Structure formats: C-alpha cells, structure tokens
Amino acid sequence: LSLLMKYPELVKDGSPKIWTGSNPNLNYTAFGTGKEVLLLVGNYKRSRDGKCAVPIPLAHVGEVKNVVTGTMLKPGKELHLDVPPGNYILVHVHS
C-alpha cells in the first residue's frame, strides 16, 4: 500500500479499469483516470513464462515508470514486460 500512497490524487479520483494482456497465466489490474493509470501485472501462478505485451489504456502516453524500481520505461501504446515467477510489476503511466 505504501507504493500506492505515492499517488494520492490518483487513488482518490481513480477507478478500476478493465484491462488485460497477452499472457493468460498472468493477472492484470488497472486503476486510474483518463490522464493517468496504475497498471499491475502479477505472476502469482509462478509461470516460467512471464513475458507479456499489454496495451496502455490511455489516449496519450507520456511517462511510464516502474513504481517499485523507479525505472523509467519506454513510452508507447503497448508495454512489453517480463514478470518473474511469484512476483509482480507495478507501472504508473501519465499522459
């Protein structure tokens, strides 16, 4: 929860979004507004193949950041991620 508190306005104003990716063995969750979104991809089934392509559910993509590591990712309409078994990636996207 401490990671979510980095984005208090988004948590306050956002809502759950329908969102999925290319790998059916992963879990996908999205929460956001029309201008920013938090995307969570979890590999809770411990699949050896954690690779996925996920669309960004925003009209315009500006910054994309891995919230856990602080790493900036390449902005685009689709993200390519590799989630280790038993782990997750939390991404913040801002238009």
Backbone torsions as a table, in degrees:
resi	resn	phi	psi	omega
1	LEU	NA	-28.6	-179.6
2	SER	-62.3	-30.5	177.6
3	LEU	-66.5	-36.9	179.7
4	LEU	-69.1	-28.8	-177.8
5	MET	-71.9	-5.7	172.1
6	LYS	-71.3	-14.0	-175.5
7	TYR	-129.2	63.5	-174.0
8	PRO	-62.9	-37.9	-179.8
9	GLU	-67.6	-38.8	178.5
10	LEU	-65.4	-43.3	178.7
11	VAL	-63.1	-39.0	-179.3
12	LYS	-70.9	-45.0	-171.8
13	ASP	-96.3	-15.7	-174.3
14	GLY	-81.2	175.9	177.3
15	SER	-149.4	161.7	177.9
16	PRO	-62.6	144.9	179.5
17	LYS	-122.9	143.8	173.3
18	ILE	-75.1	127.4	-173.0
19	TRP	-159.9	141.7	177.6
20	THR	-150.4	171.0	-179.8
21	GLY	-132.7	-173.0	-171.5
22	SER	-79.4	-19.3	-176.2
23	ASN	-102.2	111.4	-177.7
24	PRO	-69.4	-11.6	178.8
25	ASN	-83.2	-5.3	-179.9
26	LEU	-104.7	158.6	176.5
27	ASN	-104.1	138.3	-176.2
28	TYR	-124.5	129.3	177.7
29	THR	-135.5	138.4	177.4
30	ALA	-134.7	142.2	179.4
31	PHE	-144.5	124.1	-178.7
32	GLY	-177.4	-166.0	178.1
33	THR	-121.7	-168.3	177.3
34	GLY	-76.5	-11.9	-176.3
35	LYS	-113.1	-20.2	178.4
36	GLU	-152.5	155.7	-176.1
37	VAL	-152.2	145.9	170.2
38	LEU	-102.7	127.4	-179.3
39	LEU	-117.4	127.4	179.6
40	LEU	-117.5	126.1	174.7
41	VAL	-119.7	118.6	-177.5
42	GLY	-115.2	138.3	175.7
43	ASN	-107.7	65.3	-173.6
44	TYR	-78.4	-18.4	176.5
45	LYS	-83.6	0.0	-179.9
46	ARG	59.0	38.2	178.2
47	SER	-65.0	136.8	177.1
48	ARG	-67.3	-28.1	178.4
49	ASP	-98.3	96.9	179.4
50	GLY	-100.6	12.5	-179.0
51	LYS	-79.2	140.8	177.8
52	CYS	-156.3	157.1	170.6
53	ALA	-113.7	130.2	-177.6
54	VAL	-130.0	131.5	176.6
55	PRO	-75.3	148.7	175.5
56	ILE	-90.5	120.7	-175.5
57	PRO	-83.7	48.3	175.8
58	LEU	-131.3	151.8	178.7
59	ALA	-68.0	-35.5	-179.6
60	HIS	-132.5	134.4	179.8
61	VAL	-111.2	120.2	177.6
62	GLY	-103.1	-83.3	179.9
63	GLU	-101.3	142.1	175.6
64	VAL	-130.3	122.4	-174.6
65	LYS	-132.2	132.9	170.4
66	ASN	-74.1	113.7	-173.8
67	VAL	-67.5	-35.0	-177.0
68	VAL	-70.6	-45.6	-175.6
69	THR	-96.0	-18.7	-176.1
70	GLY	82.0	1.5	-178.8
71	THR	-71.8	134.0	174.1
72	MET	-83.0	136.0	179.5
73	LEU	-108.4	161.1	-179.4
74	LYS	-66.9	121.7	178.9
75	PRO	-70.2	145.5	177.8
76	GLY	178.8	176.0	-179.6
77	LYS	-78.3	-9.1	179.2
78	GLU	-143.3	139.0	176.1
79	LEU	-106.6	144.3	173.7
80	HIS	-114.3	116.1	-175.0
81	LEU	-122.6	157.8	173.6
82	ASP	-133.2	104.6	-174.8
83	VAL	-95.6	119.1	179.9
84	PRO	-61.8	152.3	178.2
85	PRO	-55.2	133.2	178.6
86	GLY	74.4	13.0	-175.5
87	ASN	-125.0	-174.5	178.9
88	TYR	-148.3	163.8	171.5
89	ILE	-128.7	129.2	177.3
90	LEU	-113.1	122.3	-175.2
91	VAL	-119.9	136.6	172.8
92	HIS	-107.7	127.7	178.5
93	VAL	-120.2	132.1	179.8
94	HIS	-127.1	137.3	-179.9
95	SER	-82.4	NA	NA
